[in-house]
Amino acid sequence: MKLRMIFLILSFCLFPTVVFGQSSDYQTIYFLDINENEIWANGAIFQTDVACKRENGAVMVPLGAFFSAANFATVCDTKAQQFQADIDGTLFSVDGTSQRIGFGDSQYFTFLPPQWVEGECYVAFQDLSGIMDYDAANGILSFSVGSDFMERIKNHCNRLQQSTRYVFDAKKGVVFRENKLLPFEETIYLHQGSLMLPLRDMMQALDEDCILAWEDETKVVQIQFQDQQITLDTVSQRLFLDGREIYLKQPTEIHHQHVFLSFRDWANLLDIHEESIFWDAERKAALVRIHS
């Protein structure tokens, strides 16, 4: 509590420099303590019926409390798994059946399945990261509402609409793209705590025109991926992207004449940021968003 009060004092001391930005319109910054049933702004505290939840390490945000605190009208039907918030005439919606979030004409798959509890809809912070900020050290979510709020939601939804969600299910050994099973020749698996992916299957799933060539004498894989040249030497365990070496965190493996690369090295190769990756320990599954 003491740490939280210090955070609040500093936030309000900085308030005049934060809220005015380039716009002359006044903006209100709301703070949500993930462990408390309250949202506060401008020195006022708004009690809520629910607090944030944690799901296998992910922060699940109560959308009803989130939008209601900012004075937007909301409707949540937990039985039908439907949520809507009216943002100045445009609906921000969550469909639990299809696991999609929509705003206007934009739609995208949720990072984790939404949760529906006692008239409230919870979605993962990753699905709101363009709308709100998260101070993990203090457990504080924050969002500002002003004249640019609708534009920020629109830009956020447009950006995620152009992304593709993959789910790597280690228990079943399969990979899903936007809820559709990918027809891999080989299964994925866990080895010494690392998720191993069949390189050919994975690269061609991202780009069907991807060309992979195996040099049997040198045990080297040459990959032409989009406009990039990738070289993997399975003997020396060296990986190169357009001549630049990328450090391998986990040795590659060869099974059934297929080369397997660890999930972490595959993500590093494609320059996928950590914020776009989530490991579900309970489901033994990795979730990742790849942006176009």
Buried (B, 14 or more C-beta within 10 A) or exposed (E): EEEBEEBBEEBBEEBEEEBEEEEEEEBBBBBBBBEBBBBBBEEEEBEBEBBBBEBEEBBBBBBBBBBBBBEBEBEBEBEEBBBBBEBEEBEBBBBBEEBBBBBBEBBBBBBBEBBBEEEBBBBBBBBBBBBBBBEEEBBBBBBBBBEBBBEBBBBBBBBBBEBBBBBBBBEBEBBBBEEEEBEBEBBBBEEEEBBBBBBBBBBBBBEEEBEBEBEEEEBBBBBBBEEEEBBBBBEEEBBBBEEEEBEBEBBBBEEEEBBBBBBBBBBBBBEBEEEBBBBBEEBBBBBBBBEE
